[in-house]
Amino acid sequence: MIKPDKSKQDSKKIQIRDMFNDISSRYDQINKMMTLNMDKNWRKIVYNLTIEDKPKKIIDIASGTGDIALCFANDNVEVVGIDNASMMLDLANEKSMKIPNVKFQLEDAENMSFENNTFDAATVGFGVRNFEDLNQGLREIKRVLKPGKKLIILETAVPSFLIVRFGYFLYTKLIIPVLGKMIAKNQQAYQYLSTSAEHFPHGIEFQIILEKLGFKDIKIKYLSLGIVNIYTAIKPK
Ligand SMILES: C[S@@+](CC[C@H](N)C(=O)[O-])C[C@H]1O[C@@H](n2cnc3c(N)ncnc32)[C@H](O)[C@@H]1O
């Protein structure tokens, strides 16, 4: 298991929560910078894939500062964004103050308080790779989704084209940790984010994990030369 600080005894969950609390005030700014503003388009695709099914109640898991949840601000839909890092949610709450249909709640994605079959759609942006127990987190998402409804996951991937891959490693291993140190004042956090992206299952490997957990009709969209993927999967009826 990849944790931000291997030398510490704390669980991955505690370390991840503390890490996101620590970088929360700079998170949005660094996100934009590191993704060269492409994150906005990726979230828009998640939005389109979600709203096309006309959901009434959406859960955005590992919602962080709320940028996916807030995409639904002008829709006739109830959105609950959940995260276990309270300082990320403080920022999400600030952004959603005048948006009545989007609310945020402190929850552990791997052990949520919602009833079975509650939501018409579930979104997760750059969250699943931070779960302590990936299978448990995905099982929980399946539990709270209504049968026949869609899970949409946006997650990092490693490009397969050799030249792109070379550029990708150069960027994630050298530039991102330096930016993390300079701007977020937390080099270790951004080193973790790069290393975890490198080792996290992606593409067909991630599809197999979803299939084994019982999701159906899994589709993958490879975006921005393969540096991120969007997976959609249906909870069977
Ligand atoms: C990289 S941020 C993504 C935030 C947002 N979804 C976005 O697209 O910008 C990952 C988020 O996952 C949250 N997270 C990680 N493990 C979690 C868990 N077990 N339960 C709830 N949130 C979790 C972190 O606190 C963090 O806010």
PDBQT file of the ligand as one rigid body, heavy atoms in Angstrom, charges set to zero:
ROOT
HETATM    1  C1  LIG A 301      -7.377  14.631  -4.940  1.00  0.00    +0.000 C 
HETATM    2  S1  LIG A 301      -8.690  15.119  -3.898  1.00  0.00    +0.000 S 
HETATM    3  C2  LIG A 301     -10.027  15.211  -5.041  1.00  0.00    +0.000 C 
HETATM    4  C3  LIG A 301     -11.031  16.238  -4.702  1.00  0.00    +0.000 C 
HETATM    5  C4  LIG A 301     -12.116  16.498  -5.750  1.00  0.00    +0.000 C 
HETATM    6  N1  LIG A 301     -12.924  15.323  -5.984  1.00  0.00    +0.000 N 
HETATM    7  C5  LIG A 301     -11.538  16.991  -7.036  1.00  0.00    +0.000 C 
HETATM    8  O1  LIG A 301     -11.877  16.434  -8.097  1.00  0.00    +0.000 OA
HETATM    9  O2  LIG A 301     -10.762  17.956  -7.009  1.00  0.00    +0.000 OA
HETATM   10  C6  LIG A 301      -9.014  13.592  -3.055  1.00  0.00    +0.000 C 
HETATM   11  C7  LIG A 301     -10.016  13.738  -1.933  1.00  0.00    +0.000 C 
HETATM   12  O3  LIG A 301     -10.351  12.422  -1.466  1.00  0.00    +0.000 OA
HETATM   13  C8  LIG A 301     -10.615  12.525  -0.091  1.00  0.00    +0.000 C 
HETATM   14  N2  LIG A 301     -10.602  11.177   0.506  1.00  0.00    +0.000 N 
HETATM   15  C9  LIG A 301      -9.607  10.267   0.473  1.00  0.00    +0.000 A 
HETATM   16  N3  LIG A 301      -9.973   9.149   1.132  1.00  0.00    +0.000 NA
HETATM   17  C10 LIG A 301     -11.241   9.370   1.575  1.00  0.00    +0.000 A 
HETATM   18  C11 LIG A 301     -12.163   8.591   2.332  1.00  0.00    +0.000 A 
HETATM   19  N4  LIG A 301     -11.870   7.370   2.755  1.00  0.00    +0.000 N 
HETATM   20  N5  LIG A 301     -13.363   9.125   2.608  1.00  0.00    +0.000 NA
HETATM   21  C12 LIG A 301     -13.694  10.381   2.190  1.00  0.00    +0.000 A 
HETATM   22  N6  LIG A 301     -12.857  11.157   1.477  1.00  0.00    +0.000 NA
HETATM   23  C13 LIG A 301     -11.650  10.659   1.171  1.00  0.00    +0.000 A 
HETATM   24  C14 LIG A 301      -9.522  13.451   0.403  1.00  0.00    +0.000 C 
HETATM   25  O4  LIG A 301      -9.798  13.992   1.665  1.00  0.00    +0.000 OA
HETATM   26  C15 LIG A 301      -9.490  14.488  -0.722  1.00  0.00    +0.000 C 
HETATM   27  O5  LIG A 301     -10.307  15.594  -0.436  1.00  0.00    +0.000 OA
ENDROOT
TORSDOF 0
